[in-house]
Amino acid sequence: MRHPTLIKKPLFFAPLVPEVLNDFRLTPFDRILLSIIIQLSKKSGHCFANNNHFAKNLGCSVASVSKSINKMHKLGYISDNIPNFDNGGRGYLRSVRDDIIYKADCDND
């Protein structure tokens, strides 16, 4: 059996902001995925990672990732979910609401 390539060192810290943590419409998987998308969106305002990337690194199916992202889009956490034609159409550009990214950047005392 071939094992997926696992992340061997922490690449970043992905905080769970209170708004996301306390939204019980989201499953624990949704919250983890959203926190990763938030972290990946901080630098450029968009997350460029595709569903295959998330599925591989979170140990789930692409369908699970797609379902979760669609839910986040419907709930208003992700404002864009458009094809990334710069990547040969293999992924999507996703933007997280600016206020969520701001809260993730702030120190919560």
C-alpha positions, 0 to 999 in steps of 0.5 A: 500500500502506498502512503500519501506524502505527509507534511513533515514539518509545520509550514504555518500556523492556521488559527481558528478565529472565534467566528469560525470556531463557533459556527456549528453549521461547520463540521470540524473538517470544514473548520480545519479546511477553512483555517488552512484556506485563510492562512494561504490567503493572507499573503496575496488575498487568494488561495491558489491550492486545488482540491487535490492538494487539500485532499492529499494533505488532509487524508480525505477524498476530493469530493469531501473537500469540494463539498466543504468548500461549496458549503463555505461559499454558501455560508459566505466565508469564501467570496470567490470560487473561480477557475484558475486559468493561470494554472491550466484550469486545474484549480480555483482562486478562492478569497476569504472575507477580509474581516476573517483574515484580519481577525486571524492576523490579530492577537486574540487576548 
